[in-house]
Amino acid sequence: MAQTHPQVGAPDPELETSPILDEDEREDIEPGAASAFCTFNGASYRVGDYVVSGSELLRCEAPGLWVRQGELRTRGG
């Protein structure tokens, strides 16, 4: 059975959302100010949590940023 992750929708510019980076952009982040959580549209998620934004799978990673893990495809579509 496939694991399901919360669908959080698109980032709302009115609400707090941690930066979203591509996998190869992680190298540019300094780990000095590590945070144990990320935010998406004002909701908090722990490091290691996954969410789905549209069709993108995002993983929360230290120091509190989202890293794109790829796209999810829907069945039958």
Backbone as CSV, one residue per row, in Angstrom:
resi,resn,N_x,N_y,N_z,CA_x,CA_y,CA_z,C_x,C_y,C_z
1,MET,0.845,-1.183,0.000,0.000,0.000,0.000,0.891,1.246,0.000
2,ALA,0.584,2.187,-0.836,1.390,3.399,-0.961,1.181,4.312,0.250
3,GLN,2.275,4.930,0.679,2.183,5.871,1.794,1.587,7.170,1.286
4,THR,0.703,7.762,2.065,0.104,9.018,1.661,0.718,10.155,2.466
5,HIS,0.864,11.278,1.828,1.421,12.469,2.453,0.383,13.579,2.365
6,PRO,0.384,14.509,3.316,-0.612,15.578,3.285,-0.496,16.445,2.040
7,GLN,-1.624,16.744,1.419,-1.675,17.655,0.267,-1.835,19.058,0.838
8,VAL,-0.809,19.896,0.619,-0.810,21.227,1.218,-1.178,22.330,0.231
9,GLY,-1.353,21.985,-1.031,-1.700,22.989,-2.029,-0.502,23.843,-2.419
10,ALA,-0.776,24.941,-3.077,0.287,25.858,-3.508,0.664,26.777,-2.354
11,PRO,1.922,27.240,-2.321,2.305,28.193,-1.279,1.479,29.471,-1.368
12,ASP,0.947,29.905,-0.235,0.170,31.131,-0.158,1.111,32.256,0.272
13,PRO,1.274,33.301,-0.553,2.199,34.372,-0.198,1.819,35.124,1.078
14,GLU,0.585,34.982,1.537,0.134,35.635,2.768,0.525,34.840,4.019
15,LEU,0.911,33.571,3.842,1.239,32.699,4.968,2.712,32.314,4.926
16,GLU,3.265,31.991,6.087,4.679,31.631,6.172,4.930,30.260,5.562
17,THR,5.920,30.203,4.671,6.366,28.953,4.051,7.879,28.972,3.986
18,SER,8.505,27.888,4.457,9.962,27.776,4.389,10.408,27.738,2.929
19,PRO,11.668,28.117,2.655,12.165,28.078,1.272,12.042,26.677,0.673
20,ILE,11.766,26.635,-0.637,11.660,25.378,-1.377,12.814,25.339,-2.369
21,LEU,13.635,24.313,-2.262,14.824,24.196,-3.100,14.790,22.920,-3.917
22,ASP,15.549,22.917,-5.015,15.774,21.699,-5.767,16.861,20.899,-5.067
23,GLU,16.927,19.617,-5.330,17.905,18.724,-4.694,19.331,19.264,-4.803
24,ASP,19.704,19.793,-5.954,21.079,20.257,-6.163,21.374,21.609,-5.508
25,GLU,20.360,22.302,-5.010,20.563,23.595,-4.354,20.881,23.460,-2.864
26,ARG,20.735,22.265,-2.306,20.988,22.061,-0.878,22.426,22.403,-0.498
27,GLU,23.343,22.215,-1.410,24.758,22.464,-1.137,25.013,23.923,-0.779
28,ASP,24.158,24.838,-1.236,24.343,26.266,-1.009,23.877,26.729,0.376
29,ILE,23.228,25.856,1.131,22.671,26.237,2.422,23.675,25.932,3.524
30,GLU,23.908,26.923,4.363,24.798,26.719,5.502,24.010,26.092,6.645
31,PRO,24.516,25.005,7.213,23.778,24.303,8.262,23.828,24.974,9.628
32,GLY,24.446,26.128,9.748,24.629,26.790,11.035,23.363,27.024,11.824
33,ALA,22.322,27.542,11.220,21.082,27.877,11.930,20.054,26.772,11.742
34,ALA,20.393,25.577,12.186,19.513,24.426,11.986,18.203,24.597,12.752
35,SER,17.128,24.203,12.107,15.802,24.248,12.709,15.231,22.835,12.666
36,ALA,14.425,22.488,13.641,13.841,21.154,13.717,12.522,21.061,12.962
37,PHE,12.143,22.141,12.270,10.879,22.092,11.541,10.893,23.009,10.325
38,CYS,9.920,22.770,9.445,9.655,23.614,8.274,8.216,24.103,8.415
39,THR,7.903,25.170,7.719,6.521,25.630,7.678,6.025,25.604,6.240
40,PHE,4.744,25.369,6.078,4.100,25.445,4.767,2.722,26.020,4.994
41,ASN,2.490,27.199,4.430,1.218,27.906,4.594,0.830,28.030,6.068
42,GLY,1.847,28.322,6.897,1.611,28.570,8.301,1.586,27.344,9.190
43,ALA,1.585,26.143,8.620,1.581,24.910,9.417,3.010,24.402,9.561
44,SER,3.319,23.826,10.725,4.668,23.329,10.996,4.763,21.832,10.724
45,TYR,5.913,21.424,10.194,6.219,20.019,9.920,7.623,19.731,10.417
46,ARG,7.859,18.525,10.907,9.176,18.148,11.415,10.138,17.815,10.283
47,VAL,11.445,17.961,10.599,12.469,17.519,9.656,12.219,16.039,9.383
48,GLY,12.218,15.666,8.114,11.944,14.288,7.705,10.537,14.078,7.194
49,ASP,9.612,15.018,7.486,8.237,14.910,7.000,8.172,15.213,5.510
50,TYR,7.209,14.598,4.847,6.936,14.852,3.438,5.565,15.501,3.311
51,VAL,5.418,16.387,2.325,4.125,16.943,1.952,4.047,16.949,0.429
52,VAL,2.829,17.080,-0.087,2.619,17.180,-1.521,2.044,18.557,-1.813
53,SER,2.713,19.290,-2.703,2.257,20.610,-3.129,1.951,20.502,-4.615
54,GLY,0.662,20.476,-4.951,0.282,20.214,-6.339,0.660,18.783,-6.665
55,SER,1.622,18.592,-7.578,2.109,17.254,-7.899,3.546,17.037,-7.417
56,GLU,4.094,18.022,-6.672,5.473,17.918,-6.196,5.548,17.326,-4.797
57,LEU,6.435,16.358,-4.633,6.705,15.793,-3.324,7.848,16.579,-2.703
58,LEU,7.620,17.124,-1.501,8.623,17.921,-0.803,8.984,17.240,0.504
59,ARG,10.279,17.306,0.864,10.759,16.747,2.138,11.337,17.875,2.973
60,CYS,10.961,17.935,4.249,11.501,18.924,5.171,12.883,18.467,5.621
61,GLU,13.873,19.335,5.419,15.241,19.015,5.801,15.836,20.162,6.598
62,ALA,16.803,19.829,7.461,17.521,20.850,8.219,18.299,21.697,7.228
63,PRO,18.388,22.971,7.400,18.018,23.767,8.575,16.634,24.386,8.485
64,GLY,15.627,23.609,8.120,14.262,24.128,8.047,13.892,24.614,6.672
65,LEU,14.116,23.770,5.651,13.746,24.121,4.287,13.193,22.894,3.594
66,TRP,12.408,23.166,2.551,11.806,22.092,1.764,12.717,21.764,0.589
67,VAL,12.894,20.469,0.321,13.684,20.028,-0.830,12.770,19.198,-1.719
68,ARG,12.732,19.565,-3.010,11.897,18.837,-3.966,12.444,17.420,-4.139
69,GLN,11.544,16.443,-4.031,11.917,15.036,-4.179,11.437,14.463,-5.499
70,GLY,10.685,15.225,-6.268,10.186,14.752,-7.555,8.696,15.021,-7.673
71,GLU,8.144,14.546,-8.776,6.717,14.728,-9.030,5.972,13.438,-8.804
72,LEU,4.750,13.556,-8.320,3.876,12.409,-8.151,2.907,12.370,-9.313
73,ARG,2.664,11.191,-9.790,1.698,11.028,-10.876,0.445,10.386,-10.321
74,THR,-0.682,10.853,-10.775,-1.939,10.277,-10.319,-2.295,9.100,-11.191
75,ARG,-2.942,8.129,-10.587,-3.354,6.943,-11.344,-4.508,7.286,-12.275
76,GLY,-4.491,6.637,-13.411,-5.578,6.808,-14.357,-5.526,8.099,-15.115
77,GLY,-4.444,8.869,-14.987,-4.379,10.145,-15.640,-3.311,10.229,-16.578
